[in-house]
Amino acid sequence: MKLLKANAGPSLLLLVAMPIVSVAHHSAAMFDLQKTITVTGTVTSFQFTNPHSWLIIMGKGPDGKVQEWSFEADGPSTLMRAGIKVSSVVPGDKVTMTTHPMKDGRPAGTWLALTKSDGSVLAPRGAPPPGEKAPARAG
């Protein structure tokens, strides 16, 4: 009985904290959802991983200098439902990313739509960025 009482407090705390942690993990609070920018550059890597995929490019910043930009996307299962495969974007591809940038000014954002040099558009959530028509699904 003492063991049960001793473990009840920490167990209850864990159960209460888990929903808070899961909500905080999926927050978009770090992105400026009122602002949309485009960054043009060259893909250096596409990390097709859970829980979030990342596309890394070398692109020009607001000051005109080339720097590394990181764009967060959903995990592989969500990307694949949108027609985006691990082979859809490869190092060396010239791309233009439409993104909600980080609020703190770091060179990063959330992947809204990626336009490749051939004109194809990859949009993880299928929704167009503000002011653009819905993209065709990638094949």
DRENDREN-981061 format. One record per residue: residue number from 1; x, y, z of N, C-alpha, C in turn. Coordinates in nm, 4 decimals, always signed. Layout:
   k   n.east  n.north     n.up  ca.east ca.north    ca.up   c.east  c.north     c.up
 NUM        X        Y        Z        X        Y        Z        X        Y        Z
...
END
This chain:
   k   n.east  n.north     n.up  ca.east ca.north    ca.up   c.east  c.north     c.up
   1  +0.0823  -0.1184  +0.0000  +0.0000  +0.0000  +0.0000  +0.0875  +0.1258  +0.0000
   2  +0.1988  +0.1238  +0.0794  +0.2885  +0.2393  +0.0821  +0.3480  +0.2636  -0.0570
   3  +0.3830  +0.1545  -0.1251  +0.4402  +0.1666  -0.2586  +0.3389  +0.2290  -0.3548
   4  +0.2144  +0.1892  -0.3452  +0.1101  +0.2447  -0.4303  +0.0940  +0.3943  -0.4056
   5  +0.0923  +0.4358  -0.2790  +0.0787  +0.5779  -0.2457  +0.2015  +0.6569  -0.2919
   6  +0.3187  +0.5966  -0.2780  +0.4425  +0.6645  -0.3174  +0.4475  +0.6882  -0.4682
   7  +0.3915  +0.5985  -0.5451  +0.3938  +0.6118  -0.6905  +0.2752  +0.6902  -0.7453
   8  +0.1717  +0.7087  -0.6677  +0.0512  +0.7765  -0.7153  +0.0788  +0.9229  -0.7520
   9  +0.1550  +0.9940  -0.6698  +0.1834  +1.1360  -0.6958  +0.2572  +1.1579  -0.8264
  10  +0.3715  +1.0943  -0.8460  +0.4448  +1.1131  -0.9716  +0.3653  +1.0668  -1.0943
  11  +0.2893  +0.9594  -1.0786  +0.2092  +0.9104  -1.1910  +0.1018  +1.0106  -1.2291
  12  +0.0367  +1.0684  -1.1304  -0.0670  +1.1679  -1.1560  -0.0062  +1.2909  -1.2228
  13  +0.1087  +1.3339  -1.1758  +0.1763  +1.4490  -1.2348  +0.2104  +1.4235  -1.3820
  14  +0.2572  +1.3039  -1.4125  +0.2903  +1.2671  -1.5494  +0.1660  +1.2702  -1.6383
  15  +0.0543  +1.2176  -1.5892  -0.0695  +1.2174  -1.6673  -0.1204  +1.3580  -1.6946
  16  -0.1045  +1.4477  -1.5996  -0.1491  +1.5857  -1.6178  -0.0558  +1.6597  -1.7140
  17  +0.0733  +1.6330  -1.7068  +0.1721  +1.7050  -1.7877  +0.1737  +1.6603  -1.9330
  18  +0.1408  +1.5356  -1.9618  +0.1503  +1.4841  -2.0989  +0.0671  +1.5636  -2.1996
  19  -0.0591  +1.5967  -2.1733  -0.1331  +1.6766  -2.2727  -0.0703  +1.8140  -2.2951
  20  -0.0146  +1.8732  -2.1913  +0.0486  +2.0047  -2.2043  +0.1706  +1.9947  -2.2940
  21  +0.2520  +1.8912  -2.2746  +0.3723  +1.8721  -2.3546  +0.3349  +1.8462  -2.5000
  22  +0.2336  +1.7624  -2.5243  +0.1984  +1.7319  -2.6631  +0.1425  +1.8539  -2.7343
  23  +0.0677  +1.9385  -2.6677  +0.0160  +2.0605  -2.7289  +0.1303  +2.1578  -2.7558
  24  +0.2202  +2.1719  -2.6620  +0.3329  +2.2644  -2.6782  +0.4228  +2.2204  -2.7931
  25  +0.4416  +2.0903  -2.8092  +0.5282  +2.0386  -2.9151  +0.4756  +2.0768  -3.0533
  26  +0.3461  +2.0804  -3.0692  +0.2881  +2.1081  -3.2001  +0.2469  +2.2537  -3.2177
  27  +0.3002  +2.3392  -3.1378  +0.2686  +2.4805  -3.1481  +0.3422  +2.5434  -3.2658
  28  +0.2760  +2.6393  -3.3289  +0.3392  +2.7154  -3.4370  +0.3740  +2.8550  -3.3889
  29  +0.3828  +2.8725  -3.2575  +0.4055  +3.0048  -3.1990  +0.5376  +3.0679  -3.2416
  30  +0.6340  +2.9869  -3.2837  +0.7643  +3.0415  -3.3217  +0.7624  +3.1060  -3.4597
  31  +0.6575  +3.0767  -3.5398  +0.6481  +3.1297  -3.6752  +0.5595  +3.2533  -3.6785
  32  +0.5952  +3.3495  -3.7646  +0.5146  +3.4693  -3.7833  +0.4082  +3.4369  -3.8883
  33  +0.2913  +3.3929  -3.8418  +0.1852  +3.3475  -3.9305  +0.1180  +3.4620  -4.0063
  34  +0.1508  +3.5853  -3.9699  +0.0966  +3.7025  -4.0396  +0.1874  +3.7472  -4.1535
  35  +0.3039  +3.6841  -4.1655  +0.4019  +3.7246  -4.2648  +0.4379  +3.6048  -4.3531
  36  +0.4458  +3.6267  -4.4828  +0.4869  +3.5234  -4.5769  +0.5995  +3.5796  -4.6619
  37  +0.7107  +3.5048  -4.6698  +0.8247  +3.5470  -4.7507  +0.8639  +3.4337  -4.8450
  38  +0.9462  +3.4647  -4.9439  +1.0028  +3.3617  -5.0300  +1.1549  +3.3675  -5.0183
  39  +1.2144  +3.2507  -5.0245  +1.3600  +3.2384  -5.0200  +1.4002  +3.1495  -5.1369
  40  +1.4908  +3.1976  -5.2201  +1.5388  +3.1213  -5.3351  +1.6809  +3.0741  -5.3076
  41  +1.7059  +2.9483  -5.3397  +1.8392  +2.8957  -5.3155  +1.8566  +2.7546  -5.3681
  42  +1.9597  +2.6880  -5.3179  +1.9964  +2.5533  -5.3598  +1.9813  +2.4583  -5.2426
  43  +1.9127  +2.3465  -5.2668  +1.8919  +2.2455  -5.1628  +2.0247  +2.1831  -5.1233
  44  +2.0487  +2.1751  -4.9919  +2.1663  +2.1026  -4.9430  +2.1276  +1.9694  -4.8807
  45  +2.0062  +1.9616  -4.8218  +1.9593  +1.8321  -4.7699  +1.8088  +1.8350  -4.7478
  46  +1.7500  +1.7165  -4.7541  +1.6083  +1.6964  -4.7242  +1.6030  +1.5842  -4.6229
  47  +1.5716  +1.6187  -4.5005  +1.5672  +1.5219  -4.3908  +1.4228  +1.4737  -4.3757
  48  +1.3920  +1.3603  -4.4370  +1.2586  +1.3007  -4.4443  +1.2403  +1.2154  -4.3194
  49  +1.2139  +1.2811  -4.2056  +1.2160  +1.2134  -4.0764  +1.0934  +1.2474  -3.9904
  50  +1.0690  +1.1647  -3.8914  +0.9656  +1.1911  -3.7908  +1.0289  +1.2568  -3.6704
  51  +0.9610  +1.3402  -3.5967  +0.8218  +1.3782  -3.6180  +0.8077  +1.4905  -3.7202
  52  +0.9168  +1.5576  -3.7566  +0.9120  +1.6652  -3.8546  +1.0230  +1.6452  -3.9561
  53  +0.9908  +1.6726  -4.0812  +1.0926  +1.6707  -4.1860  +1.1502  +1.8109  -4.1976
  54  +1.2711  +1.8190  -4.2509  +1.3386  +1.9486  -4.2662  +1.4001  +1.9566  -4.4041
  55  +1.3833  +2.0723  -4.4678  +1.4493  +2.1007  -4.5939  +1.5491  +2.2117  -4.5663
  56  +1.6729  +2.1879  -4.6025  +1.7803  +2.2847  -4.5786  +1.8275  +2.3372  -4.7144
  57  +1.8320  +2.4697  -4.7275  +1.8826  +2.5294  -4.8508  +1.9828  +2.6395  -4.8178
  58  +2.0669  +2.6690  -4.9136  +2.1534  +2.7855  -4.9057  +2.0847  +2.8919  -4.9905
  59  +2.0408  +2.9999  -4.9244  +1.9675  +3.1038  -4.9945  +2.0018  +3.2410  -4.9410
  60  +1.9613  +3.3432  -5.0136  +1.9920  +3.4802  -4.9724  +1.8990  +3.5257  -4.8606
  61  +1.9598  +3.5913  -4.7632  +1.8846  +3.6511  -4.6537  +1.8416  +3.7914  -4.6906
  62  +1.7721  +3.8584  -4.5988  +1.7263  +3.9949  -4.6249  +1.8405  +4.0916  -4.6572
  63  +1.9604  +4.0605  -4.6058  +2.0765  +4.1466  -4.6309  +2.1471  +4.1137  -4.7625
  64  +2.0937  +4.0141  -4.8362  +2.1524  +3.9755  -4.9641  +2.2640  +3.8735  -4.9540
  65  +2.3061  +3.8410  -4.8318  +2.4129  +3.7423  -4.8132  +2.3541  +3.6010  -4.8131
  66  +2.4296  +3.5082  -4.8715  +2.3873  +3.3689  -4.8749  +2.4077  +3.3085  -4.7368
  67  +2.3047  +3.2398  -4.6906  +2.3120  +3.1731  -4.5603  +2.2275  +3.0466  -4.5642
  68  +2.2463  +2.9612  -4.4643  +2.1688  +2.8380  -4.4553  +2.0304  +2.8677  -4.3986
  69  +1.9262  +2.8173  -4.4666  +1.7873  +2.8303  -4.4234  +1.7316  +2.6915  -4.3960
  70  +1.6532  +2.6782  -4.2889  +1.5899  +2.5513  -4.2526  +1.4387  +2.5684  -4.2555
  71  +1.3705  +2.4737  -4.3204  +1.2251  +2.4811  -4.3309  +1.1630  +2.3544  -4.2736
  72  +1.0769  +2.3733  -4.1747  +1.0117  +2.2617  -4.1077  +0.8867  +2.2197  -4.1840
  73  +0.8693  +2.0880  -4.1959  +0.7505  +2.0320  -4.2593  +0.6974  +1.9189  -4.1709
  74  +0.5879  +1.8613  -4.2134  +0.5305  +1.7478  -4.1421  +0.6187  +1.6250  -4.1597
  75  +0.5810  +1.5181  -4.0907  +0.6529  +1.3923  -4.1025  +0.6282  +1.3253  -4.2365
  76  +0.7033  +1.2183  -4.2653  +0.6937  +1.1505  -4.3950  +0.5529  +1.1051  -4.4349
  77  +0.4732  +1.0549  -4.3430  +0.3406  +1.0051  -4.3828  +0.2531  +1.1185  -4.4357
  78  +0.2588  +1.2358  -4.3728  +0.1806  +1.3499  -4.4205  +0.2356  +1.4001  -4.5532
  79  +0.3671  +1.4053  -4.5660  +0.4275  +1.4497  -4.6914  +0.3911  +1.3552  -4.8062
  80  +0.3942  +1.2252  -4.7797  +0.3619  +1.1290  -4.8851  +0.2156  +1.1411  -4.9283
  81  +0.1253  +1.1702  -4.8349  -0.0143  +1.1915  -4.8722  -0.0293  +1.3135  -4.9628
  82  +0.0627  +1.4083  -4.9513  +0.0612  +1.5275  -5.0372  +0.1411  +1.5047  -5.1654
  83  +0.1901  +1.3822  -5.1853  +0.2652  +1.3503  -5.3064  +0.4131  +1.3832  -5.2998
  84  +0.4634  +1.4143  -5.1801  +0.6048  +1.4497  -5.1640  +0.6800  +1.3279  -5.1115
  85  +0.7761  +1.2806  -5.1908  +0.8567  +1.1644  -5.1547  +0.9975  +1.2095  -5.1176
  86  +1.0728  +1.1204  -5.0593  +1.2109  +1.1531  -5.0232  +1.2900  +1.1925  -5.1472
  87  +1.2536  +1.1398  -5.2626  +1.3244  +1.1700  -5.3874  +1.2690  +1.2936  -5.4591
  88  +1.1659  +1.3579  -5.4035  +1.1049  +1.4744  -5.4687  +1.1968  +1.5963  -5.4706
  89  +1.2839  +1.6055  -5.3710  +1.3773  +1.7181  -5.3606  +1.5139  +1.6597  -5.3254
  90  +1.6147  +1.6929  -5.4044  +1.7484  +1.6378  -5.3810  +1.8513  +1.7497  -5.3754
  91  +1.9635  +1.7250  -5.3065  +2.0690  +1.8262  -5.3018  +2.1064  +1.8721  -5.4421
  92  +2.1215  +2.0033  -5.4559  +2.1555  +2.0623  -5.5840  +2.0358  +2.1236  -5.6554
  93  +1.9134  +2.0829  -5.6159  +1.7937  +2.1414  -5.6778  +1.7870  +2.2905  -5.6484
  94  +1.7517  +2.3682  -5.7506  +1.7276  +2.5122  -5.7338  +1.5789  +2.5275  -5.7009
  95  +1.5494  +2.5955  -5.5906  +1.4115  +2.6039  -5.5430  +1.3787  +2.7435  -5.4907
  96  +1.2484  +2.7709  -5.4831  +1.1992  +2.8900  -5.4154  +1.0983  +2.8427  -5.3112
  97  +1.1247  +2.8731  -5.1871  +1.0385  +2.8322  -5.0760  +0.9509  +2.9492  -5.0339
  98  +0.8215  +2.9224  -5.0203  +0.7295  +3.0184  -4.9618  +0.7089  +2.9731  -4.8180
  99  +0.7270  +3.0648  -4.7231  +0.7319  +3.0270  -4.5829  +0.6759  +3.1344  -4.4906
 100  +0.6300  +3.0904  -4.3748  +0.6064  +3.1825  -4.2637  +0.7394  +3.1810  -4.1875
 101  +0.8097  +3.2941  -4.1814  +0.9424  +3.2951  -4.1182  +0.9349  +3.2879  -3.9659
 102  +1.0493  +3.2647  -3.9060  +1.0594  +3.2648  -3.7596  +1.0369  +3.4069  -3.7093
 103  +0.9690  +3.4184  -3.5972  +0.9438  +3.5502  -3.5377  +1.0724  +3.6183  -3.4936
 104  +1.1700  +3.5382  -3.4489  +1.2926  +3.5968  -3.3950  +1.3956  +3.6335  -3.5017
 105  +1.3608  +3.6155  -3.6295  +1.4506  +3.6565  -3.7368  +1.5518  +3.5533  -3.7817
 106  +1.5584  +3.4381  -3.7142  +1.6522  +3.3348  -3.7586  +1.6139  +3.2881  -3.8990
 107  +1.7099  +3.2409  -3.9785  +1.6823  +3.1987  -4.1159  +1.6143  +3.0611  -4.1193
 108  +1.4865  +3.0609  -4.0882  +1.4087  +2.9373  -4.0844  +1.2610  +2.9720  -4.0967
 109  +1.1820  +2.8701  -4.1239  +1.0384  +2.8914  -4.1336  +0.9657  +2.7599  -4.1496
 110  +0.8375  +2.7703  -4.1758  +0.7556  +2.6521  -4.1982  +0.7306  +2.6373  -4.3487
 111  +0.7399  +2.5162  -4.3981  +0.7263  +2.4873  -4.5404  +0.5811  +2.5030  -4.5818
 112  +0.5518  +2.6077  -4.6583  +0.4172  +2.6270  -4.7130  +0.4105  +2.5717  -4.8550
 113  +0.4995  +2.6182  -4.9408  +0.5039  +2.5704  -5.0791  +0.6450  +2.5858  -5.1330
 114  +0.6888  +2.4849  -5.2053  +0.8216  +2.4845  -5.2650  +0.8039  +2.4786  -5.4162
 115  +0.8617  +2.5746  -5.4863  +0.8565  +2.5743  -5.6324  +0.9934  +2.5324  -5.6839
 116  +0.9936  +2.4249  -5.7615  +1.1182  +2.3749  -5.8188  +1.1473  +2.4484  -5.9485
 117  +1.2680  +2.4328  -6.0008  +1.3088  +2.5050  -6.1223  +1.2258  +2.4648  -6.2443
 118  +1.1634  +2.3462  -6.2408  +1.0788  +2.3037  -6.3527  +0.9363  +2.3580  -6.3407
 119  +0.9112  +2.4371  -6.2347  +0.7795  +2.4968  -6.2145  +0.6846  +2.4154  -6.1291
 120  +0.7213  +2.2903  -6.0963  +0.6338  +2.2090  -6.0123  +0.6339  +2.2646  -5.8696
 121  +0.5199  +2.2519  -5.8033  +0.5032  +2.3054  -5.6685  +0.4729  +2.1907  -5.5724
 122  +0.5460  +2.1874  -5.4614  +0.5244  +2.0877  -5.3568  +0.4711  +2.1603  -5.2334
 123  +0.3479  +2.1276  -5.1953  +0.2850  +2.1915  -5.0794  +0.2407  +2.0820  -4.9827
 124  +0.3105  +2.0668  -4.8696  +0.2822  +1.9579  -4.7762  +0.1369  +1.9478  -4.7304
 125  +0.0737  +2.0573  -4.7112  -0.0640  +2.0528  -4.6622  -0.1653  +2.0775  -4.7730
 126  -0.1171  +2.0917  -4.8955  -0.2053  +2.1106  -5.0082  -0.2707  +2.2476  -5.0138
 127  -0.2536  +2.3261  -4.9094  -0.3147  +2.4590  -4.9054  -0.2195  +2.5605  -4.9658
 128  -0.2702  +2.6513  -5.0451  -0.1819  +2.7511  -5.1049  -0.1442  +2.8594  -5.0050
 129  -0.0268  +2.9176  -5.0209  +0.0096  +3.0324  -4.9395  -0.0851  +3.1480  -4.9728
 130  -0.0962  +3.2454  -4.8872  -0.1847  +3.3582  -4.9143  -0.1558  +3.4208  -5.0504
 131  -0.2612  +3.4458  -5.1273  -0.2464  +3.5117  -5.2557  -0.2087  +3.4219  -5.3716
 132  -0.1960  +3.2889  -5.3488  -0.1598  +3.1992  -5.4568  -0.2688  +3.0969  -5.4801
 133  -0.2747  +3.0444  -5.6048  -0.3712  +2.9398  -5.6367  -0.3216  +2.8082  -5.5780
 134  -0.4147  +2.7165  -5.5558  -0.3781  +2.5831  -5.5039  -0.2852  +2.5138  -5.6013
 135  -0.1739  +2.4587  -5.5520  -0.0793  +2.3897  -5.6400  -0.1311  +2.2521  -5.6799
 136  -0.0830  +2.2033  -5.7934  -0.1129  +2.0655  -5.8332  -0.0301  +1.9738  -5.7457
 137  -0.0805  +1.8560  -5.7223  -0.0047  +1.7596  -5.6418  +0.1140  +1.7084  -5.7219
 138  +0.2253  +1.6896  -5.6498  +0.3457  +1.6375  -5.7134  +0.3265  +1.4898  -5.7411
 139  +0.3922  +1.4374  -5.8434  +0.3754  +1.2961  -5.8766  +0.4984  +1.2178  -5.8663
END
